[in-house]
Amino acid sequence: MKGKTPRREEGSGPAGPQALDGAEAVAVDGAPDILVRRRGREFRLLGPAGPARELSFLPETPVFPGAEAGEGGMAGQTRLPVVIGAGTGTALEVLCARMESAYGADFILAVADKELDIQAVSGVRERFSRFRGLCWIDAADSGDALKALTAIQAKAGGIALLPLVNPAYLRLDREWCAAIRDAANASAKADFWTRARHAKFAGGKPRLLLLTSQYFLMGEIVAACERLGFPHSLLQVSVGAFGQSEFIERLLTAVVDFKPDFAFTINHLGVDREGVLTDLLEKLRLPLASWFVDNPHLVLYRYSGLQSPWLSIFTWDTDNILSLKDRGFAEVSYLPLGTDARRFTPYVTQSPPPLPGLPPDWDGRVAFVGNSMVHKVRRKRLRPLGDELLLGFERLAAEFGQSDERSVAAFLADRHPGLAASFEALPSIELQLEYETMITWEATRQYRLDCVRGILPFAPLVAGDDGWKTLLGRPGQPGGDGTPAWFYHSELAYYDELPRFYPHVALNFNCTSQQMKGAVNQRVFDVPAAGAFLLTDYREQVERLFEPGREIVCYRSPEEATALAGEYLEREDERRRVAEAARRRILAEHTYEHRLRALAERMRAIYA
């Protein structure tokens, strides 16, 4: 053991009011021990019984039930011991020798011990560092300790826990030790793991476990399940919830009770960066479908441990398929966006009621709904990204927007290797993602401004954040530089206001985010579903979804946007014809029922 031997070698007793908490190595009758001071008192960790006291909490059998000596590896390990209190390391040494003999060098053993001062004196961490499967838990909060223990159990395949409590540590913090012990005992009694490995896709209609969040599309998925008659169960996920023992218990209970064929999430929400959830689902043999409706580059690319044969990714943008497969995600499928055609529906019997707050002088001819990106970019600029990366980022964003490259990181590596080096040198993954997002949003800001300027001759209404006032000047009257008048409305609520707004506009204008240079966005489906006409920017993948000219009208430049807007504003019958054709196509192919059915069929094909 490490540490300075104190002068006094007698046993425990009062340490005096001035004594600080701590631990020191001592020798009593020639036998090593550790003197521990806590709350003005001191005692010896082993005491008169010596090492025998520490060995007393080991199980009597030298090999744990179900293991066969020489079988080796984690596959043979049937229990996961949890040592609560490492002490001097005497018992831990015997236990590790038993585990290695029974299961080979790759055994897993957890040690829950928050007494860091005692660890420093005993040197247990250094002494047992050769055992790769030794997992230390030293969180002072018992809840955090249980979270760590649950993650270890999940990675060990969910085998039952075997708590082994060092009696001396009950004296140090009985409540903390009891919480770990009781949770371990409870997990051993509830054998979720065997019961959870049920046959998948054995019935007719698929059963979905929905990892729900506040993301707006989950409501549409629930509604689509109900219309299709797909049995489904909801498991609420909050930010940072995964890893919490309570959430994992709810997940396991849902799997056992509901017996889903697969789990479903949007944009990987609820999936932790460390890969604990994907490992857990793999142990359960429960497939996970993750539908990306935003750029997966900004979620998946810079995190490890997320690849799994039980994970299938669906992306709304075909440009992502090859790059995701290159990253090790074997199952990647195209699944474009869609719409809820019962929410976005034409007003058949009467004109749509106008929204309150619309400018009285606006003629209702042209409107654009979207974020200016002004405030979003400004917030990113406040992050500690470094002067070199921030200097001239507007010019860099413009260059990225005009390029064919879909990834900011790849764009830097190809066009600006010096900046790419600075980007890679950022101190965290989070800051790298912040920079990629800032460049993408700034490119979108510039592109949207150029496109919206193309419809200014028609005095449009722009609905969004107030950053548009910074970009376009004061609404309601021409600018001092001769800029035409335009009208402003604050952001419109997706569910309550947009379905009423789109049918009220003769020409709805759309320009897509630069995070999706080939794919189409939500508005391409929602506007025609509402029976309204849409003028949108051309994207390569639009031709897989609609027939240009007959079901959708696209512009390729701000100048063409001006010309087409003027042309179609004069052709009401043509606007109606295109909108009706687009709606027929949507009802036949592009609702969320279509998307969910296609996703479920793909999951069945892979995992049945």
Buried (B, 14 or more C-beta within 10 A) or exposed (E): BEBEEEEEBEBBEEBEEEBEBBBBBBEBEEEBBBBBBBEEBBBBBBBEEBBEBBBEBBBEEEBBEEBEEEEBEBEBBBBBBBBBBBBBBBBBBBBBEBBBBBBBEBBBBBBBBBBEBBBBBBBBBEBBEEBEBBBBBBBEEBEBBBBBBBBBBBBBBBBBBBBBBBBBBBBBBEEBBBBBBEBBBEBBEEEBBEEBBBEBBEEEEBBBBBBBBEBEBBBBBBBBBEBBEBBBBBBEBEEEBBBBBEBBBBBBBBBBEBBBBBBBBBBBBBBBBBBBBBBBBBBBEBBBBBBBBBBBBBBBBBBEEBBBEBBBBBBBBBBBBEBBEEBEBEBBBBBBBBBBBBBBBBBEEEEBEEBEEBBEEBEEBBBBBBBBBBBBBEEBEEBEBBEEBBEEBBEBBBBBBEBEBBBBBBBBBEBBEEBBEBBEEBEEEEBBBBBBBBBBBBBBBBBBBBBBBBBBEBBBBBBBBEBBBEBBBEBEEBBEEEBBBBBBBEEBEBEEBBBBBBBBBBBBBBBBBBBBBBBBBBBBBBBBBBBBBBBBBBBEBBEEBBEEEEBBBBBEEBEBBBEBBBEBBEEEEEBEBBBBBBBEBBBEBBBBBBBBBBBBEBBBEBBE
